[in-house]
Amino acid sequence: MRLSPSAERTAPQPGDSTAPERFLGWARVRGGTMFHVNHEPGAEIHHTDPFAVPTGQRSPVRRLRGRLAAPVTLWTAPGPAGLTVSSTLVAEGEPDRLLGLIDPESDLWAAVEEAGRFAVAPLGPPHRQLADRFAGLFPAPGGLFATGAWIETPYGPVPTDAAGWAGCRLDTAREYGWGLLVEATIEAVDLAEEATPLLHYRGRYHELPA
């Protein structure tokens, strides 16, 4: 639920010990928008916009996109910087390639562009809060990488409990719709034991039934 402009100016910041209890569930995302969150561990984040176009009046393309279940991945780069991405595609070949759509204004892209490389890790159900944190939907006191256990790789930090990761070399990037289409060559793959994937479908996280 989006706060009014006046509320955005006056609402205390998450983590402020003087903030009234009713404000402790608000998290700021890039651009100044505040969204309400349930900050209990493992809770699902709910973010709605009272000014948004009703579902039935939205673009058919947007509605189609929402009906395509997508794997949730974490992209990181030296710096470090990171971003939750649900548009990752792997193409086998010689060489093997990886593609994805990301926010061209994100800190991740600035870091990838400078380093020329990045890491991609598939996330699982235990990573819901981590995914929201790197998507800008959950508070990150001390920085995005301040909590959790990480493995330092030449391509960027990856969660120690991820199902694996791929090290990628940036090949090219170009504007694609409202995003940035990133194309890269996979240079390294480190796989752990197979784990249940975290999926994004119609604006929510889902997992495969047991």
C-alpha positions as CSV (number, residue, x, y, z in Angstrom):
1,M,0.0,0.0,0.0
2,R,1.6,3.3,-1.1
3,L,1.7,6.1,1.4
4,S,0.5,9.6,0.5
5,P,3.3,12.1,-0.5
6,S,3.0,13.8,2.9
7,A,3.3,10.5,4.8
8,E,6.4,9.6,2.7
9,R,8.0,12.8,4.0
10,T,7.2,12.3,7.6
11,A,7.3,8.5,8.2
12,P,10.2,7.4,10.4
13,Q,12.7,5.1,8.8
14,P,12.9,1.3,9.5
15,G,15.2,0.6,12.3
16,D,14.6,4.0,14.0
17,S,14.2,3.1,17.7
18,T,12.0,6.2,18.2
19,A,9.6,5.3,15.4
20,P,6.0,4.4,16.5
21,E,5.1,0.7,16.2
22,R,2.8,1.3,13.3
23,F,5.7,2.5,11.2
24,L,8.0,-0.3,11.8
25,G,6.5,-2.3,9.0
26,W,7.3,0.2,6.3
27,A,10.3,-0.3,4.0
28,R,11.7,2.2,1.6
29,V,12.6,1.2,-1.9
30,R,14.6,3.0,-4.6
31,G,12.8,6.1,-5.7
32,G,11.2,6.9,-2.3
33,T,8.2,4.7,-2.4
34,M,7.2,3.0,0.9
35,F,5.6,-0.4,1.0
36,H,4.1,-2.2,4.0
37,V,5.8,-5.4,5.0
38,N,5.3,-8.1,7.5
39,H,8.7,-8.1,9.1
40,E,8.4,-11.4,11.0
41,P,11.0,-14.0,9.8
42,G,9.8,-15.9,6.9
43,A,6.7,-13.8,6.4
44,E,5.4,-12.9,3.0
45,I,5.7,-9.4,1.8
46,H,2.5,-7.6,0.6
47,H,2.8,-4.6,-1.6
48,T,-0.1,-3.0,-3.3
49,D,-0.7,0.4,-4.9
50,P,-4.2,2.0,-4.4
51,F,-3.6,4.0,-7.6
52,A,-2.7,1.0,-9.7
53,V,-4.8,0.1,-12.7
54,P,-7.3,-2.6,-11.7
55,T,-6.3,-6.1,-12.8
56,G,-9.0,-6.4,-15.5
57,Q,-7.9,-3.1,-17.1
58,R,-4.2,-3.9,-17.2
59,S,-2.2,-4.5,-20.4
60,P,-2.8,-8.0,-21.8
61,V,1.0,-8.4,-22.2
62,R,1.5,-7.5,-18.5
63,R,-1.2,-10.0,-17.5
64,L,0.4,-12.7,-19.8
65,R,3.8,-12.0,-18.2
66,G,2.3,-12.6,-14.8
67,R,1.0,-16.0,-15.8
68,L,4.5,-17.2,-16.7
69,A,6.1,-18.9,-13.7
70,A,9.7,-17.9,-13.5
71,P,12.7,-19.0,-11.4
72,V,13.9,-16.6,-8.8
73,T,17.7,-16.0,-9.0
74,L,20.1,-13.7,-7.3
75,W,22.6,-11.8,-9.5
76,T,25.7,-10.3,-7.8
77,A,28.8,-8.5,-8.9
78,P,32.1,-7.4,-7.3
79,G,31.6,-4.2,-5.3
80,P,29.6,-5.9,-4.1
81,A,26.1,-5.3,-5.6
82,G,23.2,-7.6,-6.1
83,L,19.7,-7.8,-7.5
84,T,16.8,-10.3,-7.5
85,V,16.1,-11.4,-11.1
86,S,13.2,-13.6,-12.4
87,S,14.1,-13.4,-16.1
88,T,17.1,-15.6,-16.3
89,L,17.6,-18.0,-19.2
90,V,20.5,-20.4,-19.8
91,A,21.4,-21.5,-23.4
92,E,23.6,-24.5,-23.9
93,G,26.2,-24.2,-26.7
94,E,29.8,-23.6,-27.5
95,P,30.2,-21.4,-25.5
96,D,27.3,-21.8,-23.0
97,R,25.4,-18.5,-22.6
98,L,23.2,-16.8,-20.0
99,L,20.7,-14.0,-20.6
100,G,18.5,-11.9,-18.4
101,L,16.4,-8.8,-18.1
102,I,17.5,-6.4,-15.4
103,D,16.9,-2.8,-14.3
104,P,19.3,-0.5,-16.2
105,E,19.3,1.9,-13.2
106,S,20.2,-0.7,-10.6
107,D,23.4,-0.7,-8.6
108,L,23.9,-4.2,-9.9
109,W,24.2,-3.0,-13.5
110,A,26.7,-0.3,-12.6
111,A,28.8,-2.9,-10.9
112,V,28.5,-5.5,-13.7
113,E,29.4,-2.8,-16.3
114,E,32.5,-1.9,-14.3
115,A,33.7,-5.4,-13.5
116,G,32.6,-7.1,-16.7
117,R,31.5,-10.2,-14.8
118,F,28.8,-11.4,-12.4
119,A,27.5,-14.4,-10.5
120,V,24.0,-15.9,-10.8
121,A,22.6,-18.2,-8.0
122,P,19.2,-20.0,-8.1
123,L,17.2,-19.3,-4.9
124,G,15.0,-21.7,-3.0
125,P,12.0,-21.4,-0.6
126,P,14.2,-20.5,2.4
127,H,15.4,-17.4,0.5
128,R,12.1,-15.6,0.3
129,Q,13.2,-12.8,2.6
130,L,16.7,-12.6,0.9
131,A,14.9,-12.3,-2.5
132,D,12.7,-9.4,-1.2
133,R,15.7,-7.7,0.3
134,F,17.6,-7.7,-2.9
135,A,14.5,-6.6,-4.8
136,G,14.2,-3.5,-2.5
137,L,11.1,-4.8,-0.8
138,F,12.6,-5.5,2.6
139,P,14.7,-3.4,4.9
140,A,18.5,-4.0,4.7
141,P,20.1,-2.3,7.7
142,G,23.9,-2.2,7.2
143,G,23.6,-3.1,3.5
144,L,22.3,-5.9,1.4
145,F,25.1,-8.3,2.3
146,A,25.2,-7.5,6.0
147,T,23.2,-10.6,7.0
148,G,23.4,-14.2,5.9
149,A,26.4,-16.4,5.0
150,W,28.3,-15.7,1.7
151,I,30.9,-17.4,-0.4
152,E,33.3,-14.9,-2.0
153,T,33.9,-15.7,-5.7
154,P,35.7,-13.8,-8.4
155,Y,32.3,-13.0,-9.9
156,G,30.5,-11.8,-6.8
157,P,29.3,-13.1,-3.4
158,V,26.8,-16.0,-3.5
159,P,24.7,-17.5,-0.6
160,T,26.4,-20.4,1.0
161,D,23.1,-22.4,1.0
162,A,22.3,-21.7,-2.7
163,A,21.7,-24.7,-5.0
164,G,24.8,-23.6,-6.9
165,W,26.0,-20.6,-8.9
166,A,27.3,-19.7,-12.3
167,G,30.2,-17.3,-13.0
168,C,29.5,-15.2,-16.1
169,R,31.5,-12.8,-18.3
170,L,29.5,-9.9,-19.7
171,D,29.3,-9.9,-23.5
172,T,26.8,-7.2,-24.3
173,A,23.7,-5.4,-23.1
174,R,21.0,-3.4,-24.8
175,E,17.7,-1.8,-24.0
176,Y,14.9,-4.3,-24.4
177,G,11.4,-3.0,-23.6
178,W,11.7,-1.2,-20.3
179,G,14.6,-3.3,-19.2
180,L,18.1,-4.1,-20.1
181,L,18.8,-7.4,-21.9
182,V,22.1,-8.7,-20.6
183,E,24.0,-11.4,-22.6
184,A,26.9,-13.2,-21.0
185,T,29.2,-16.3,-21.4
186,I,29.2,-18.8,-18.6
187,E,32.8,-19.4,-17.5
188,A,32.2,-21.4,-14.3
189,V,29.5,-23.5,-12.8
190,D,29.5,-24.8,-9.2
191,L,26.5,-27.0,-8.3
192,A,25.4,-28.2,-4.9
193,E,22.8,-30.8,-4.0
194,E,19.6,-30.4,-6.0
195,A,17.1,-28.2,-4.1
196,T,13.5,-27.1,-4.5
197,P,13.4,-23.9,-6.6
198,L,11.7,-20.7,-5.6
199,L,9.3,-19.5,-8.3
200,H,7.6,-16.2,-9.0
201,Y,4.1,-16.3,-10.3
202,R,1.4,-13.6,-10.5
203,G,3.3,-11.3,-8.2
204,R,3.9,-13.9,-5.4
205,Y,6.5,-16.5,-4.5
206,H,5.6,-20.2,-4.9
207,E,7.3,-23.5,-4.6
208,L,6.8,-26.9,-6.2
209,P,4.5,-29.2,-4.3
210,A,6.2,-32.0,-2.5
